[in-house]
Amino acid sequence: MTPWRTKTLMAFTILLAMVAAMLVTRQVGAQKQQDPKPSSYTSVIEEPFDVVRTRDKAAKAGVMTAHQNLLEERYDLTRHVDESVRMTRASPSR
């Protein structure tokens, strides 16, 4: 390559890098100026611990009953043991 061609390519590369940097900074500036998207997070409402604890204790029995009903509806929790199955030393399986 000739020195003139090398200098021209170097100048073109520098010019291209400057244009790219300018476009990137302009795009970042445009994004900052736009209205931010509304947050999907809800605000945190602080309640005293005693209030939350009292409410949770009052609801515990209902929650436990609902959960137990759900388990019984989904799964067969009855014992199904084959009497012929034995563990080590011929003890019956539990």
N, CA, C and O atoms as a CHARMM CRD file, in Angstrom:
* protein
*
  376
    1    1 MET  N      0.83500  -1.18100   0.00000 PROA 1      0.00000
    2    1 MET  CA     0.00000   0.00000   0.00000 PROA 1      0.00000
    3    1 MET  C      0.87800   1.24200   0.00000 PROA 1      0.00000
    4    1 MET  O      1.96300   1.28000   0.57800 PROA 1      0.00000
    5    2 THR  N      0.37000   2.21800  -0.65400 PROA 2      0.00000
    6    2 THR  CA     1.10300   3.47700  -0.72200 PROA 2      0.00000
    7    2 THR  C      0.80700   4.28900   0.53100 PROA 2      0.00000
    8    2 THR  O     -0.24800   4.11600   1.14100 PROA 2      0.00000
    9    3 PRO  N      1.71400   5.16400   0.92200 PROA 3      0.00000
   10    3 PRO  CA     1.47900   5.98400   2.11600 PROA 3      0.00000
   11    3 PRO  C      0.22000   6.84100   1.99500 PROA 3      0.00000
   12    3 PRO  O     -0.49400   7.05600   2.97500 PROA 3      0.00000
   13    4 TRP  N     -0.04100   7.32700   0.77800 PROA 4      0.00000
   14    4 TRP  CA    -1.24400   8.15100   0.58800 PROA 4      0.00000
   15    4 TRP  C     -2.50600   7.32900   0.83900 PROA 4      0.00000
   16    4 TRP  O     -3.44200   7.81300   1.47400 PROA 4      0.00000
   17    5 ARG  N     -2.53900   6.11200   0.35400 PROA 5      0.00000
   18    5 ARG  CA    -3.70300   5.24000   0.53600 PROA 5      0.00000
   19    5 ARG  C     -3.87400   4.87000   2.01100 PROA 5      0.00000
   20    5 ARG  O     -4.99700   4.82800   2.51300 PROA 5      0.00000
   21    6 THR  N     -2.78300   4.60500   2.69600 PROA 6      0.00000
   22    6 THR  CA    -2.83100   4.28800   4.12000 PROA 6      0.00000
   23    6 THR  C     -3.39700   5.45800   4.91000 PROA 6      0.00000
   24    6 THR  O     -4.24800   5.25900   5.77700 PROA 6      0.00000
   25    7 LYS  N     -2.94500   6.66600   4.63100 PROA 7      0.00000
   26    7 LYS  CA    -3.44100   7.85800   5.32300 PROA 7      0.00000
   27    7 LYS  C     -4.92600   8.06600   5.03400 PROA 7      0.00000
   28    7 LYS  O     -5.69100   8.43000   5.92700 PROA 7      0.00000
   29    8 THR  N     -5.32900   7.83500   3.79300 PROA 8      0.00000
   30    8 THR  CA    -6.73700   8.01500   3.42900 PROA 8      0.00000
   31    8 THR  C     -7.62000   7.00200   4.15800 PROA 8      0.00000
   32    8 THR  O     -8.67200   7.36600   4.68500 PROA 8      0.00000
   33    9 LEU  N     -7.20700   5.75400   4.19100 PROA 9      0.00000
   34    9 LEU  CA    -7.97800   4.72700   4.90400 PROA 9      0.00000
   35    9 LEU  C     -8.04900   5.02200   6.40200 PROA 9      0.00000
   36    9 LEU  O     -9.09000   4.82400   7.02900 PROA 9      0.00000
   37   10 MET  N     -6.94800   5.49200   6.96900 PROA 10     0.00000
   38   10 MET  CA    -6.92000   5.82300   8.39500 PROA 10     0.00000
   39   10 MET  C     -7.85900   6.98800   8.68100 PROA 10     0.00000
   40   10 MET  O     -8.58700   6.96500   9.67300 PROA 10     0.00000
   41   11 ALA  N     -7.84900   8.00500   7.82500 PROA 11     0.00000
   42   11 ALA  CA    -8.73100   9.15700   8.01100 PROA 11     0.00000
   43   11 ALA  C    -10.19600   8.73800   7.87500 PROA 11     0.00000
   44   11 ALA  O    -11.05000   9.18100   8.64300 PROA 11     0.00000
   45   12 PHE  N    -10.47900   7.88200   6.89200 PROA 12     0.00000
   46   12 PHE  CA   -11.84300   7.39700   6.70300 PROA 12     0.00000
   47   12 PHE  C    -12.30100   6.58000   7.90400 PROA 12     0.00000
   48   12 PHE  O    -13.44700   6.71600   8.33200 PROA 12     0.00000
   49   13 THR  N    -11.42800   5.73100   8.46200 PROA 13     0.00000
   50   13 THR  CA   -11.75800   4.92300   9.63800 PROA 13     0.00000
   51   13 THR  C    -12.05500   5.80900  10.83600 PROA 13     0.00000
   52   13 THR  O    -13.02000   5.57000  11.56200 PROA 13     0.00000
   53   14 ILE  N    -11.23800   6.82400  11.04800 PROA 14     0.00000
   54   14 ILE  CA   -11.45800   7.74600  12.16500 PROA 14     0.00000
   55   14 ILE  C    -12.76300   8.50500  11.98400 PROA 14     0.00000
   56   14 ILE  O    -13.52100   8.67300  12.93900 PROA 14     0.00000
   57   15 LEU  N    -13.03100   8.96700  10.76200 PROA 15     0.00000
   58   15 LEU  CA   -14.27000   9.68100  10.47600 PROA 15     0.00000
   59   15 LEU  C    -15.48200   8.77600  10.71900 PROA 15     0.00000
   60   15 LEU  O    -16.47500   9.21400  11.29900 PROA 15     0.00000
   61   16 LEU  N    -15.40300   7.52500  10.28000 PROA 16     0.00000
   62   16 LEU  CA   -16.48800   6.57500  10.48300 PROA 16     0.00000
   63   16 LEU  C    -16.71500   6.30000  11.97400 PROA 16     0.00000
   64   16 LEU  O    -17.86000   6.19500  12.41300 PROA 16     0.00000
   65   17 ALA  N    -15.65100   6.18600  12.74200 PROA 17     0.00000
   66   17 ALA  CA   -15.76700   5.96700  14.18500 PROA 17     0.00000
   67   17 ALA  C    -16.40900   7.17000  14.86000 PROA 17     0.00000
   68   17 ALA  O    -17.21700   7.00400  15.77400 PROA 17     0.00000
   69   18 MET  N    -16.06600   8.37800  14.42700 PROA 18     0.00000
   70   18 MET  CA   -16.66200   9.58400  15.01500 PROA 18     0.00000
   71   18 MET  C    -18.15100   9.66800  14.70300 PROA 18     0.00000
   72   18 MET  O    -18.94500  10.03100  15.57100 PROA 18     0.00000
   73   19 VAL  N    -18.53400   9.33700  13.47700 PROA 19     0.00000
   74   19 VAL  CA   -19.95300   9.36100  13.10900 PROA 19     0.00000
   75   19 VAL  C    -20.72500   8.32600  13.92300 PROA 19     0.00000
   76   19 VAL  O    -21.82500   8.60300  14.40100 PROA 19     0.00000
   77   20 ALA  N    -20.15200   7.13900  14.07900 PROA 20     0.00000
   78   20 ALA  CA   -20.81100   6.09600  14.86500 PROA 20     0.00000
   79   20 ALA  C    -20.97700   6.53600  16.31500 PROA 20     0.00000
   80   20 ALA  O    -22.03400   6.32700  16.91000 PROA 20     0.00000
   81   21 ALA  N    -19.93800   7.14400  16.88900 PROA 21     0.00000
   82   21 ALA  CA   -20.02200   7.61800  18.26900 PROA 21     0.00000
   83   21 ALA  C    -21.08200   8.70400  18.40700 PROA 21     0.00000
   84   21 ALA  O    -21.82000   8.73500  19.39100 PROA 21     0.00000
   85   22 MET  N    -21.15600   9.59200  17.42200 PROA 22     0.00000
   86   22 MET  CA   -22.15300  10.65500  17.46500 PROA 22     0.00000
   87   22 MET  C    -23.56800  10.06900  17.39800 PROA 22     0.00000
   88   22 MET  O    -24.45600  10.51600  18.12300 PROA 22     0.00000
   89   23 LEU  N    -23.77900   9.08200  16.54100 PROA 23     0.00000
   90   23 LEU  CA   -25.10300   8.46400  16.42800 PROA 23     0.00000
   91   23 LEU  C    -25.49700   7.74700  17.72000 PROA 23     0.00000
   92   23 LEU  O    -26.65000   7.80500  18.14500 PROA 23     0.00000
   93   24 VAL  N    -24.54800   7.08500  18.32400 PROA 24     0.00000
   94   24 VAL  CA   -24.83400   6.37000  19.57800 PROA 24     0.00000
   95   24 VAL  C    -25.19600   7.35500  20.67300 PROA 24     0.00000
   96   24 VAL  O    -26.17700   7.14500  21.38700 PROA 24     0.00000
   97   25 THR  N    -24.43200   8.42100  20.82300 PROA 25     0.00000
   98   25 THR  CA   -24.73400   9.39700  21.87700 PROA 25     0.00000
   99   25 THR  C    -26.05600  10.10200  21.61500 PROA 25     0.00000
  100   25 THR  O    -26.78900  10.40800  22.55600 PROA 25     0.00000
  101   26 ARG  N    -26.36800  10.36200  20.36500 PROA 26     0.00000
  102   26 ARG  CA   -27.64700  10.99300  20.03900 PROA 26     0.00000
  103   26 ARG  C    -28.81100  10.06000  20.39000 PROA 26     0.00000
  104   26 ARG  O    -29.83500  10.51000  20.90300 PROA 26     0.00000
  105   27 GLN  N    -28.65200   8.75900  20.11300 PROA 27     0.00000
  106   27 GLN  CA   -29.69700   7.78200  20.42400 PROA 27     0.00000
  107   27 GLN  C    -29.89300   7.65300  21.93200 PROA 27     0.00000
  108   27 GLN  O    -31.02700   7.55600  22.40300 PROA 27     0.00000
  109   28 VAL  N    -28.80700   7.65200  22.68500 PROA 28     0.00000
  110   28 VAL  CA   -28.91700   7.56500  24.14300 PROA 28     0.00000
  111   28 VAL  C    -29.61500   8.79900  24.68900 PROA 28     0.00000
  112   28 VAL  O    -30.45000   8.69700  25.58800 PROA 28     0.00000
  113   29 GLY  N    -29.27900   9.96000  24.15200 PROA 29     0.00000
  114   29 GLY  CA   -29.93100  11.19600  24.59000 PROA 29     0.00000
  115   29 GLY  C    -31.41400  11.18800  24.27300 PROA 29     0.00000
  116   29 GLY  O    -32.22100  11.66400  25.07100 PROA 29     0.00000
  117   30 ALA  N    -31.78400  10.65100  23.11600 PROA 30     0.00000
  118   30 ALA  CA   -33.19900  10.58800  22.73500 PROA 30     0.00000
  119   30 ALA  C    -33.96200   9.63500  23.65200 PROA 30     0.00000
  120   30 ALA  O    -35.11900   9.89200  23.98600 PROA 30     0.00000
  121   31 GLN  N    -33.33200   8.54900  24.05700 PROA 31     0.00000
  122   31 GLN  CA   -33.98800   7.60400  24.96000 PROA 31     0.00000
  123   31 GLN  C    -34.19700   8.22800  26.33600 PROA 31     0.00000
  124   31 GLN  O    -35.21200   7.97200  26.98400 PROA 31     0.00000
  125   32 LYS  N    -33.25800   9.03300  26.78000 PROA 32     0.00000
  126   32 LYS  CA   -33.39400   9.66700  28.09000 PROA 32     0.00000
  127   32 LYS  C    -34.49900  10.71900  28.09000 PROA 32     0.00000
  128   32 LYS  O    -35.13400  10.94300  29.12100 PROA 32     0.00000
  129   33 GLN  N    -34.73600  11.35900  26.96700 PROA 33     0.00000
  130   33 GLN  CA   -35.74300  12.40400  26.88400 PROA 33     0.00000
  131   33 GLN  C    -37.15500  11.84100  26.81400 PROA 33     0.00000
  132   33 GLN  O    -38.10600  12.53000  27.18300 PROA 33     0.00000
  133   34 GLN  N    -37.31300  10.60600  26.35100 PROA 34     0.00000
  134   34 GLN  CA   -38.64100  10.01800  26.26000 PROA 34     0.00000
  135   34 GLN  C    -39.18500   9.77300  27.65700 PROA 34     0.00000
  136   34 GLN  O    -38.43100   9.61200  28.61600 PROA 34     0.00000
  137   35 ASP  N    -40.51400   9.74800  27.75400 PROA 35     0.00000
  138   35 ASP  CA   -41.13500   9.45300  29.04300 PROA 35     0.00000
  139   35 ASP  C    -40.79400   8.02400  29.43700 PROA 35     0.00000
  140   35 ASP  O    -40.90000   7.11100  28.61800 PROA 35     0.00000
  141   36 PRO  N    -40.39200   7.82700  30.67100 PROA 36     0.00000
  142   36 PRO  CA   -40.08800   6.45500  31.08400 PROA 36     0.00000
  143   36 PRO  C    -41.36500   5.62300  31.12300 PROA 36     0.00000
  144   36 PRO  O    -42.45300   6.14100  31.37300 PROA 36     0.00000
  145   37 LYS  N    -41.21600   4.33800  30.87500 PROA 37     0.00000
  146   37 LYS  CA   -42.36800   3.44500  30.92400 PROA 37     0.00000
  147   37 LYS  C    -42.87000   3.38100  32.35800 PROA 37     0.00000
  148   37 LYS  O    -42.07700   3.41800  33.29800 PROA 37     0.00000
  149   38 PRO  N    -44.17300   3.28700  32.52800 PROA 38     0.00000
  150   38 PRO  CA   -44.67900   3.16400  33.89600 PROA 38     0.00000
  151   38 PRO  C    -44.20700   1.85500  34.51700 PROA 38     0.00000
  152   38 PRO  O    -44.12600   0.82600  33.84500 PROA 38     0.00000
  153   39 SER  N    -43.90700   1.91000  35.76700 PROA 39     0.00000
  154   39 SER  CA   -43.40000   0.74000  36.46600 PROA 39     0.00000
  155   39 SER  C    -44.50900  -0.27300  36.70100 PROA 39     0.00000
  156   39 SER  O    -45.65900   0.09400  36.94500 PROA 39     0.00000
  157   40 SER  N    -44.15800  -1.53800  36.62700 PROA 40     0.00000
  158   40 SER  CA   -45.13300  -2.59200  36.89700 PROA 40     0.00000
  159   40 SER  C    -45.16300  -2.94300  38.38200 PROA 40     0.00000
  160   40 SER  O    -45.98700  -3.75400  38.80600 PROA 40     0.00000
  161   41 TYR  N    -44.29100  -2.35500  39.16400 PROA 41     0.00000
  162   41 TYR  CA   -44.25600  -2.63100  40.59600 PROA 41     0.00000
  163   41 TYR  C    -45.30000  -1.77900  41.31500 PROA 41     0.00000
  164   41 TYR  O    -45.47600  -0.59900  41.01000 PROA 41     0.00000
  165   42 THR  N    -45.97100  -2.38600  42.25400 PROA 42     0.00000
  166   42 THR  CA   -46.91900  -1.62200  43.05000 PROA 42     0.00000
  167   42 THR  C    -46.18500  -1.02400  44.23700 PROA 42     0.00000
  168   42 THR  O    -45.13100  -1.51100  44.64700 PROA 42     0.00000
  169   43 SER  N    -46.74000   0.00400  44.76200 PROA 43     0.00000
  170   43 SER  CA   -46.08000   0.63400  45.89900 PROA 43     0.00000
  171   43 SER  C    -46.21800  -0.26000  47.12700 PROA 43     0.00000
  172   43 SER  O    -47.18200  -1.01300  47.26300 PROA 43     0.00000
  173   44 VAL  N    -45.25400  -0.16100  47.99600 PROA 44     0.00000
  174   44 VAL  CA   -45.25300  -0.96800  49.20900 PROA 44     0.00000
  175   44 VAL  C    -46.02600  -0.21100  50.27800 PROA 44     0.00000
  176   44 VAL  O    -45.72200   0.94000  50.59200 PROA 44     0.00000
  177   45 ILE  N    -47.01800  -0.87100  50.82200 PROA 45     0.00000
  178   45 ILE  CA   -47.80100  -0.25400  51.88700 PROA 45     0.00000
  179   45 ILE  C    -47.30400  -0.84000  53.19700 PROA 45     0.00000
  180   45 ILE  O    -47.43500  -2.03700  53.45200 PROA 45     0.00000
  181   46 GLU  N    -46.74700   0.00400  54.00000 PROA 46     0.00000
  182   46 GLU  CA   -46.20300  -0.44700  55.27100 PROA 46     0.00000
  183   46 GLU  C    -47.32000  -0.52500  56.30000 PROA 46     0.00000
  184   46 GLU  O    -48.04400   0.44400  56.53000 PROA 46     0.00000
  185   47 GLU  N    -47.44500  -1.69100  56.91300 PROA 47     0.00000
  186   47 GLU  CA   -48.40100  -1.86600  58.00200 PROA 47     0.00000
  187   47 GLU  C    -47.62500  -2.28500  59.23000 PROA 47     0.00000
  188   47 GLU  O    -46.57800  -2.92300  59.11600 PROA 47     0.00000
  189   48 PRO  N    -48.11300  -1.94300  60.37500 PROA 48     0.00000
  190   48 PRO  CA   -47.44200  -2.40000  61.59300 PROA 48     0.00000
  191   48 PRO  C    -47.44600  -3.92600  61.65400 PROA 48     0.00000
  192   48 PRO  O    -48.40600  -4.57000  61.23200 PROA 48     0.00000
  193   49 PHE  N    -46.37700  -4.48800  62.17800 PROA 49     0.00000
  194   49 PHE  CA   -46.22300  -5.93600  62.24400 PROA 49     0.00000
  195   49 PHE  C    -47.35800  -6.58400  63.02400 PROA 49     0.00000
  196   49 PHE  O    -47.86000  -7.63300  62.62300 PROA 49     0.00000
  197   50 ASP  N    -47.76300  -5.98400  64.11900 PROA 50     0.00000
  198   50 ASP  CA   -48.81600  -6.57400  64.95200 PROA 50     0.00000
  199   50 ASP  C    -50.13200  -6.69600  64.18600 PROA 50     0.00000
  200   50 ASP  O    -50.87000  -7.66300  64.37700 PROA 50     0.00000
  201   51 VAL  N    -50.42900  -5.73600  63.33100 PROA 51     0.00000
  202   51 VAL  CA   -51.66500  -5.77400  62.54800 PROA 51     0.00000
  203   51 VAL  C    -51.61700  -6.93700  61.56000 PROA 51     0.00000
  204   51 VAL  O    -52.58100  -7.69100  61.42500 PROA 51     0.00000
  205   52 VAL  N    -50.48300  -7.07400  60.87100 PROA 52     0.00000
  206   52 VAL  CA   -50.33300  -8.15500  59.89300 PROA 52     0.00000
  207   52 VAL  C    -50.37800  -9.50600  60.59400 PROA 52     0.00000
  208   52 VAL  O    -51.02700 -10.43400  60.11000 PROA 52     0.00000
  209   53 ARG  N    -49.70000  -9.62500  61.72100 PROA 53     0.00000
  210   53 ARG  CA   -49.66000 -10.89400  62.45600 PROA 53     0.00000
  211   53 ARG  C    -51.04700 -11.28500  62.94200 PROA 53     0.00000
  212   53 ARG  O    -51.43500 -12.44800  62.82900 PROA 53     0.00000
  213   54 THR  N    -51.79000 -10.34500  63.47300 PROA 54     0.00000
  214   54 THR  CA   -53.13600 -10.63000  63.96000 PROA 54     0.00000
  215   54 THR  C    -54.03700 -11.08400  62.80600 PROA 54     0.00000
  216   54 THR  O    -54.80100 -12.03800  62.94800 PROA 54     0.00000
  217   55 ARG  N    -53.94300 -10.40500  61.68300 PROA 55     0.00000
  218   55 ARG  CA   -54.76000 -10.77600  60.51900 PROA 55     0.00000
  219   55 ARG  C    -54.38600 -12.16700  60.00000 PROA 55     0.00000
  220   55 ARG  O    -55.26300 -12.95600  59.65000 PROA 55     0.00000
  221   56 ASP  N    -53.08300 -12.46700  59.95100 PROA 56     0.00000
  222   56 ASP  CA   -52.64500 -13.77700  59.46900 PROA 56     0.00000
  223   56 ASP  C    -53.04300 -14.89500  60.43400 PROA 56     0.00000
  224   56 ASP  O    -53.42500 -15.98100  59.99900 PROA 56     0.00000
  225   57 LYS  N    -52.95600 -14.63800  61.72300 PROA 57     0.00000
  226   57 LYS  CA   -53.36600 -15.65000  62.69900 PROA 57     0.00000
  227   57 LYS  C    -54.85600 -15.94700  62.58800 PROA 57     0.00000
  228   57 LYS  O    -55.27100 -17.09800  62.71800 PROA 57     0.00000
  229   58 ALA  N    -55.66100 -14.91600  62.34900 PROA 58     0.00000
  230   58 ALA  CA   -57.10500 -15.11500  62.22500 PROA 58     0.00000
  231   58 ALA  C    -57.43900 -15.91100  60.96200 PROA 58     0.00000
  232   58 ALA  O    -58.41500 -16.66100  60.94900 PROA 58     0.00000
  233   59 ALA  N    -56.64800 -15.75900  59.91100 PROA 59     0.00000
  234   59 ALA  CA   -56.92500 -16.43800  58.64700 PROA 59     0.00000
  235   59 ALA  C    -56.28600 -17.81700  58.54700 PROA 59     0.00000
  236   59 ALA  O    -56.55200 -18.54300  57.58800 PROA 59     0.00000
  237   60 LYS  N    -55.45200 -18.19800  59.50900 PROA 60     0.00000
  238   60 LYS  CA   -54.68400 -19.43400  59.40600 PROA 60     0.00000
  239   60 LYS  C    -55.56600 -20.67000  59.29700 PROA 60     0.00000
  240   60 LYS  O    -55.31500 -21.52900  58.45200 PROA 60     0.00000
  241   61 ALA  N    -56.57700 -20.77700  60.12100 PROA 61     0.00000
  242   61 ALA  CA   -57.42400 -21.97600  60.11200 PROA 61     0.00000
  243   61 ALA  C    -58.10800 -22.14100  58.75000 PROA 61     0.00000
  244   61 ALA  O    -58.16900 -23.25300  58.22400 PROA 61     0.00000
  245   62 GLY  N    -58.61100 -21.07300  58.18700 PROA 62     0.00000
  246   62 GLY  CA   -59.26100 -21.14300  56.87900 PROA 62     0.00000
  247   62 GLY  C    -58.29700 -21.52300  55.77400 PROA 62     0.00000
  248   62 GLY  O    -58.64400 -22.29100  54.87700 PROA 62     0.00000
  249   63 VAL  N    -57.09600 -20.99200  55.83400 PROA 63     0.00000
  250   63 VAL  CA   -56.08800 -21.30300  54.82500 PROA 63     0.00000
  251   63 VAL  C    -55.67500 -22.76700  54.92200 PROA 63     0.00000
  252   63 VAL  O    -55.54400 -23.44400  53.90200 PROA 63     0.00000
  253   64 MET  N    -55.47000 -23.25400  56.13200 PROA 64     0.00000
  254   64 MET  CA   -55.07600 -24.65100  56.32800 PROA 64     0.00000
  255   64 MET  C    -56.17500 -25.59800  55.85400 PROA 64     0.00000
  256   64 MET  O    -55.88000 -26.61500  55.22600 PROA 64     0.00000
  257   65 THR  N    -57.43000 -25.28100  56.14300 PROA 65     0.00000
  258   65 THR  CA   -58.54400 -26.11200  55.70800 PROA 65     0.00000
  259   65 THR  C    -58.63300 -26.13500  54.18300 PROA 65     0.00000
  260   65 THR  O    -58.81300 -27.19600  53.58600 PROA 65     0.00000
  261   66 ALA  N    -58.50900 -24.98200  53.56300 PROA 66     0.00000
  262   66 ALA  CA   -58.56900 -24.90600  52.09800 PROA 66     0.00000
  263   66 ALA  C    -57.43700 -25.70300  51.46700 PROA 66     0.00000
  264   66 ALA  O    -57.63900 -26.38200  50.46000 PROA 66     0.00000
  265   67 HSD  N    -56.24400 -25.62200  52.05400 PROA 67     0.00000
  266   67 HSD  CA   -55.10600 -26.35500  51.51500 PROA 67     0.00000
  267   67 HSD  C    -55.29200 -27.86300  51.68100 PROA 67     0.00000
  268   67 HSD  O    -54.99000 -28.63000  50.76600 PROA 67     0.00000
  269   68 GLN  N    -55.78200 -28.28400  52.82800 PROA 68     0.00000
  270   68 GLN  CA   -56.01900 -29.71200  53.05600 PROA 68     0.00000
  271   68 GLN  C    -57.08400 -30.23400  52.09200 PROA 68     0.00000
  272   68 GLN  O    -56.95200 -31.33800  51.56400 PROA 68     0.00000
  273   69 ASN  N    -58.12600 -29.45500  51.86100 PROA 69     0.00000
  274   69 ASN  CA   -59.16400 -29.86200  50.90200 PROA 69     0.00000
  275   69 ASN  C    -58.58800 -29.99100  49.49100 PROA 69     0.00000
  276   69 ASN  O    -58.94800 -30.90400  48.74800 PROA 69     0.00000
  277   70 LEU  N    -57.70800 -29.08800  49.13500 PROA 70     0.00000
  278   70 LEU  CA   -57.07000 -29.15000  47.82800 PROA 70     0.00000
  279   70 LEU  C    -56.21200 -30.40300  47.69800 PROA 70     0.00000
  280   70 LEU  O    -56.24300 -31.07400  46.66600 PROA 70     0.00000
  281   71 LEU  N    -55.44800 -30.72100  48.73900 PROA 71     0.00000
  282   71 LEU  CA   -54.62100 -31.93500  48.71500 PROA 71     0.00000
  283   71 LEU  C    -55.48600 -33.18200  48.58600 PROA 71     0.00000
  284   71 LEU  O    -55.17600 -34.07700  47.79900 PROA 71     0.00000
  285   72 GLU  N    -56.56400 -33.24300  49.35200 PROA 72     0.00000
  286   72 GLU  CA   -57.44100 -34.41100  49.30900 PROA 72     0.00000
  287   72 GLU  C    -58.13400 -34.53500  47.94900 PROA 72     0.00000
  288   72 GLU  O    -58.39800 -35.64300  47.48000 PROA 72     0.00000
  289   73 GLU  N    -58.42300 -33.40900  47.32900 PROA 73     0.00000
  290   73 GLU  CA   -59.06200 -33.42700  46.01400 PROA 73     0.00000
  291   73 GLU  C    -58.09200 -33.91700  44.93000 PROA 73     0.00000
  292   73 GLU  O    -58.48300 -34.64300  44.01700 PROA 73     0.00000
  293   74 ARG  N    -56.85100 -33.51900  45.04300 PROA 74     0.00000
  294   74 ARG  CA   -55.87200 -33.85100  44.00800 PROA 74     0.00000
  295   74 ARG  C    -55.25700 -35.22900  44.18300 PROA 74     0.00000
  296   74 ARG  O    -54.98900 -35.91300  43.19500 PROA 74     0.00000
  297   75 TYR  N    -55.03200 -35.64400  45.41000 PROA 75     0.00000
  298   75 TYR  CA   -54.25200 -36.85800  45.65800 PROA 75     0.00000
  299   75 TYR  C    -55.04100 -37.83900  46.50900 PROA 75     0.00000
  300   75 TYR  O    -55.85900 -37.45900  47.34600 PROA 75     0.00000
  301   76 ASP  N    -54.76500 -39.12200  46.26300 PROA 76     0.00000
  302   76 ASP  CA   -55.33100 -40.18600  47.08500 PROA 76     0.00000
  303   76 ASP  C    -54.34800 -40.43600  48.21800 PROA 76     0.00000
  304   76 ASP  O    -53.28800 -41.02500  48.00600 PROA 76     0.00000
  305   77 LEU  N    -54.69200 -39.99300  49.41100 PROA 77     0.00000
  306   77 LEU  CA   -53.77500 -40.08000  50.54100 PROA 77     0.00000
  307   77 LEU  C    -54.02400 -41.30800  51.41600 PROA 77     0.00000
  308   77 LEU  O    -53.45300 -41.42800  52.50000 PROA 77     0.00000
  309   78 THR  N    -54.87200 -42.21300  50.94400 PROA 78     0.00000
  310   78 THR  CA   -55.12700 -43.42200  51.73700 PROA 78     0.00000
  311   78 THR  C    -53.95500 -44.38100  51.62100 PROA 78     0.00000
  312   78 THR  O    -53.19200 -44.33200  50.65700 PROA 78     0.00000
  313   79 ARG  N    -53.82100 -45.24700  52.60400 PROA 79     0.00000
  314   79 ARG  CA   -52.69000 -46.16800  52.66600 PROA 79     0.00000
  315   79 ARG  C    -52.99300 -47.37800  51.79300 PROA 79     0.00000
  316   79 ARG  O    -54.03100 -48.02100  51.94900 PROA 79     0.00000
  317   80 HSD  N    -52.09200 -47.68200  50.88500 PROA 80     0.00000
  318   80 HSD  CA   -52.21300 -48.84800  50.01800 PROA 80     0.00000
  319   80 HSD  C    -50.95700 -49.69100  50.19200 PROA 80     0.00000
  320   80 HSD  O    -49.93500 -49.41700  49.56300 PROA 80     0.00000
  321   81 VAL  N    -51.02300 -50.70900  51.03600 PROA 81     0.00000
  322   81 VAL  CA   -49.86500 -51.55100  51.30400 PROA 81     0.00000
  323   81 VAL  C    -50.21500 -52.98700  50.93300 PROA 81     0.00000
  324   81 VAL  O    -51.26100 -53.51000  51.31900 PROA 81     0.00000
  325   82 ASP  N    -49.32700 -53.60500  50.18300 PROA 82     0.00000
  326   82 ASP  CA   -49.49100 -55.01000  49.84500 PROA 82     0.00000
  327   82 ASP  C    -48.94800 -55.82600  51.01700 PROA 82     0.00000
  328   82 ASP  O    -47.78700 -55.67100  51.39400 PROA 82     0.00000
  329   83 GLU  N    -49.77400 -56.68500  51.58900 PROA 83     0.00000
  330   83 GLU  CA   -49.37100 -57.45100  52.77300 PROA 83     0.00000
  331   83 GLU  C    -48.27600 -58.46200  52.46400 PROA 83     0.00000
  332   83 GLU  O    -47.59300 -58.92500  53.37700 PROA 83     0.00000
  333   84 SER  N    -48.09600 -58.81500  51.18800 PROA 84     0.00000
  334   84 SER  CA   -47.05800 -59.79100  50.84500 PROA 84     0.00000
  335   84 SER  C    -45.67700 -59.15300  50.72600 PROA 84     0.00000
  336   84 SER  O    -44.67900 -59.87200  50.66800 PROA 84     0.00000
  337   85 VAL  N    -45.59400 -57.84600  50.68800 PROA 85     0.00000
  338   85 VAL  CA   -44.30300 -57.15900  50.57000 PROA 85     0.00000
  339   85 VAL  C    -43.64500 -57.10300  51.93900 PROA 85     0.00000
  340   85 VAL  O    -44.26500 -56.70500  52.92600 PROA 85     0.00000
  341   86 ARG  N    -42.37700 -57.51000  51.98600 PROA 86     0.00000
  342   86 ARG  CA   -41.62900 -57.52200  53.23800 PROA 86     0.00000
  343   86 ARG  C    -40.33100 -56.75300  53.08900 PROA 86     0.00000
  344   86 ARG  O    -39.73500 -56.70700  52.01300 PROA 86     0.00000
  345   87 MET  N    -39.90100 -56.14900  54.19100 PROA 87     0.00000
  346   87 MET  CA   -38.61000 -55.46100  54.21700 PROA 87     0.00000
  347   87 MET  C    -37.56800 -56.44300  54.71700 PROA 87     0.00000
  348   87 MET  O    -37.82900 -57.64100  54.82700 PROA 87     0.00000
  349   88 THR  N    -36.38000 -55.92600  55.01900 PROA 88     0.00000
  350   88 THR  CA   -35.31100 -56.75900  55.53600 PROA 88     0.00000
  351   88 THR  C    -35.74500 -57.46900  56.81400 PROA 88     0.00000
  352   88 THR  O    -36.48400 -56.89900  57.61600 PROA 88     0.00000
  353   89 ARG  N    -35.30100 -58.69100  57.00800 PROA 89     0.00000
  354   89 ARG  CA   -35.61800 -59.52400  58.17800 PROA 89     0.00000
  355   89 ARG  C    -37.11800 -59.82800  58.24300 PROA 89     0.00000
  356   89 ARG  O    -37.66100 -60.04500  59.32600 PROA 89     0.00000
  357   90 ALA  N    -37.76000 -59.84200  57.12900 PROA 90     0.00000
  358   90 ALA  CA   -39.15900 -60.24700  56.99900 PROA 90     0.00000
  359   90 ALA  C    -40.13100 -59.39600  57.78000 PROA 90     0.00000
  360   90 ALA  O    -41.22100 -59.85700  58.11500 PROA 90     0.00000
  361   91 SER  N    -39.75800 -58.15300  58.07900 PROA 91     0.00000
  362   91 SER  CA   -40.70400 -57.27700  58.75600 PROA 91     0.00000
  363   91 SER  C    -41.63200 -56.67300  57.70900 PROA 91     0.00000
  364   91 SER  O    -41.20100 -56.41200  56.58600 PROA 91     0.00000
  365   92 PRO  N    -42.90400 -56.44500  58.05600 PROA 92     0.00000
  366   92 PRO  CA   -43.84200 -55.90700  57.07200 PROA 92     0.00000
  367   92 PRO  C    -43.50000 -54.47300  56.71000 PROA 92     0.00000
  368   92 PRO  O    -42.96600 -53.72400  57.52800 PROA 92     0.00000
  369   93 SER  N    -43.81100 -54.09800  55.48000 PROA 93     0.00000
  370   93 SER  CA   -43.53800 -52.71600  55.07300 PROA 93     0.00000
  371   93 SER  C    -44.52200 -51.80400  55.78300 PROA 93     0.00000
  372   93 SER  O    -45.62600 -52.21700  56.13700 PROA 93     0.00000
  373   94 ARG  N    -44.12800 -50.60400  55.98000 PROA 94     0.00000
  374   94 ARG  CA   -44.94900 -49.69800  56.77200 PROA 94     0.00000
  375   94 ARG  C    -45.91000 -48.95400  55.94000 PROA 94     0.00000
  376   94 ARG  O    -46.67900 -48.14500  56.45900 PROA 94     0.00000
